[in-house]
């Protein structure tokens, strides 16, 4: 019975993610180490599941280890500059052979129907083509990179047309120029460029044994990534990944995930559980976002006074703000508080209240409210809250768009009832975490 209940609770907890991800676009890069590992079959099952849940998938692969093997077997040296392989003319046939070998191995597993597995009979339609145009890297620091290239263009409209048919796009790290040349493209950068071109909802790097990966937190902001990259002790491969993650987020890719495939099902754990499994990188933490202090009360009052005056927010005295200030997050720009939110926990009841969400009128189209709400959700999770609730008279539609539902029989915590004004006729909205 215990196992049954655990399964039921897990499935219920995964339901909001399943709903949220449907028809969204994920770009997934799989390292060739993973593709040739014993855990790859489980990952294929998980990719098939994502496809059947209605998620639009673009799958890419890296080929570095396989290329190293092919070159070594033919007594050719692997040379790198700034962590990018120098692809000389004599080595290119071996490089192309290695890339095609990885691609064929990946494609064969994605096409086999997964017999005698939970995903038996799954039929994934793979589509590939010349969706990526390449160009030469040229000479860098006096070194001719020869046939090593970079992305010139991604045919995003054509890719989106194929994804709309529920086909899975499969891309290798080769780019073709308009003059017929072939270039070896760095796979991490290729995945980033594809995600940027598609404005993907997620860019996911599935890796194996990433040096330094254990020091990454489960959730990172782009500012966190910049600080990590500044550490000279950070391994070069990890620094490069963080650089690509930052570039993707800055191009409005919503989330980047780094998953070290050491556990079967790591991809599903990262996507469908609150705690996740790998590291998620997001622009959630706006550059000026921080915990509020007593010194911010004046700025918060200036921000919320107009909203209190027109009835959007319940008036709060300075004394009340002083008591609640530890629960506030603020966004500051040029010394001015431009947005705030309060997340007040009721830990004994598994609840947290979202209150006093305000954004300065000059910044109301910058997405700061959504960022603060997501930040508050993360903070609420650390207190053990399983549900959020909020009271609103004017902004119910905004909260409904962000996953809240109107509650009819919801019982407010006793501490909240003491200050509750029924004459406002506020709607109570609830969201499960």
Buried (B, 14 or more C-beta within 10 A) or exposed (E): EEEEEEEEEEEEBBEBBBEEBEEBBBBBBBBBBBBBBEBBBBBBBBBBBBBEBEBBBBBBBBBBBBBBBBBEEEEBEBEEBEEBBBBBEEBBEBBBEBBBBBBEBBBEBBBEEBEEBEBEEBEBEBEBEEBBBBBBBEEEEEBBBBBBBBBBBBBBEEBBEBBEEBBBBBBBBBBBBEEEBBBBBBBBBBBBBBBBBBEBBBBBBBBBEBEBBEEBEEBBBBBBBEEBBEEEEBEEBBBBBBBBBBBBBEBEBBBBBBBBBBEBBBBBBBBBEEEBBBBBBBBBBBEBBBEBEEEBBEBBBEBBEEBBEEEBBBEBEEEEBEEBBEBBBBBBBEEEBBBBBBBBBBEEBBBBBBBBBBBBEEBEEBEBBBBBBBBBBBBBBEBBBBBBBBBBEEBBEBBBEBBBEEBEEEEBBEEBEEEBEEEEEBBBBBBEB
